Amino acid sequence: MLDLTRFRRDLHAHPETGFDLERTPHLIAERLEHAGLEVTRGVGQSGLVATLRRGPDETAIGFRADMDALPIEEANSFAHRSTVAGKFHGCGHDGHSTMLMGAALRLSADPALKRTVHFVFQPDEENGNGAAAMISDGLFDRFPMSAIYGLHNLPGMKLGHFATQPGPFCAFEDNFEIRIKGKGGHASEPDKGIDPIVVGSAIVTQLQSIVSRTMPASEHAVVSVTEFVTDGARNVLPSNVTLRGDCRGFSAAVSNMIERRMRAIVDGTCVAYGARAQVDYSTSFQPLMNDEWATGVVANAAREVGSVNDGFGRVGFSEDFAEFLSHRPGAFVLMGNGTDGSASMPLHNPEYDFNDKAIEHGVSFWVNLAHQPGP
């Protein structure tokens, strides 16, 4: 019998990022093929779909786990820490893949299962490109499914506890880059130039008014400037400033409003100071919308494992699973990773680690979900 803890720690020690996944999907595929599942490699470049056929395509469902790690250095010192410099499973995708594989293995030996399940192992979730790549490669045409479900661990939430809600659940993520062109010169003669630092600083301040003075109180949004880069020096006024940042919210209307106000603020501020600017604004992740009926199915499956809050509220992080839900109904659920030690560290923290004690909770959840009544 496969030791899932050992398997998870092996994935943790050998992280792969983005679409550059070779070892991870190979190990998963090898074990699922051995169990008799139909395995299709290379879906969406390096994605993997394993199919357990127990019923007609009309009632088939999809379960998804992400496989990619983060491009950051791990700070842990335990025996299974990352062996790859600058790469680290700091979001628990090693645990997600292990739990879904474990559920597929358990269900393959379950004669009571009467429906087809497609186990979807996704690359490049962190950059928000993997789901679209799998869909473009014919995921839903090649593997028909009436609904698709996803799960993510949540540090700081107790083991055995699950959380979800119908409707908006995870935020969209928009990214912006504002390139300001001024007129550089000597630091002792600012009157002879157009200082883009002053322009950029004014823009940063004004951007904070988008949420506080434009957004209805009933809505939620975040606008964060995360980079302020210049080409100046100690005694040189720069000619160029680049501002970069991140925006979050839960609807397309909020996203459109932020972009519209941002462009107006940049244009107006540059006119006032005599500078020029270009704004690039794009969406990396769309808001994740849980189907109401599917959320109830998820809650029922989770309740058989432990406790569940099916009115948890919205969460501010983004999730590429939203792309799947824009094509098929389904739901996304959070699962407690524990409240102690590295298991309680925030996601993407260099001291985080997926809690091996959560593996059985996740496997049981997926198995229960496969047995839930559905269309």
Stockholm file with secondary structure:
# STOCKHOLM 1.0

chainA/1-375         MLDLTRFRRDLHAHPETGFDLERTPHLIAERLEHAGLEVTRGVGQSGLVATLRRGPDETAIGFRADMDALPIEEANSFAHRSTVAGKFHGCGHDGHSTMLMGAALRLSADPALKRTVHFVFQPDEENGNGAAAMISDGLFDRFPMSAIYGLHNLPGMKLGHFATQPGPFCAFEDNFEIRIKGKGGHASEPDKGIDPIVVGSAIVTQLQSIVSRTMPASEHAVVSVTEFVTDGARNVLPSNVTLRGDCRGFSAAVSNMIERRMRAIVDGTCVAYGARAQVDYSTSFQPLMNDEWATGVVANAAREVGSVNDGFGRVGFSEDFAEFLSHRPGAFVLMGNGTDGSASMPLHNPEYDFNDKAIEHGVSFWVNLAHQPGP
#=GR chainA/1-375 SS CCCHHHHHHHHHHSCCBTTCCSHHHHHHHHHHHHTTCEEEEEETTTEEEEEECCSCGGGCEEEEEECCBBSSCCCCCSTTSCCSTTCBCCSSHHHHHHHHHHHHHHHHTCTTCCSCEEEEEESCTTTTCHHHHHHHTTHHHHSCCSEEEEEEEETTSCTTEEECCSEEEECEEEEEEEEEECBCEETTCGGGSBCHHHHHHHHHHHHTHHHHHTSCTTSCEEEEEEEEEECCBTTEECSEEEEEEEEEESSHHHHHHHHHHHHHHHHHHHHHHTCEEEEEEEEEECCEEECHHHHHHHHHHHHTTSEEETTCCCBSSCCTHHHHHTTSCEEEEEEECCSSGGGGSCTTCTTCCCCGGGHHHHHHHHHHHHTSCCC
#=GC SS_cons         CCCHHHHHHHHHHSCCBTTCCSHHHHHHHHHHHHTTCEEEEEETTTEEEEEECCSCGGGCEEEEEECCBBSSCCCCCSTTSCCSTTCBCCSSHHHHHHHHHHHHHHHHTCTTCCSCEEEEEESCTTTTCHHHHHHHTTHHHHSCCSEEEEEEEETTSCTTEEECCSEEEECEEEEEEEEEECBCEETTCGGGSBCHHHHHHHHHHHHTHHHHHTSCTTSCEEEEEEEEEECCBTTEECSEEEEEEEEEESSHHHHHHHHHHHHHHHHHHHHHHTCEEEEEEEEEECCEEECHHHHHHHHHHHHTTSEEETTCCCBSSCCTHHHHHTTSCEEEEEEECCSSGGGGSCTTCTTCCCCGGGHHHHHHHHHHHHTSCCC
//
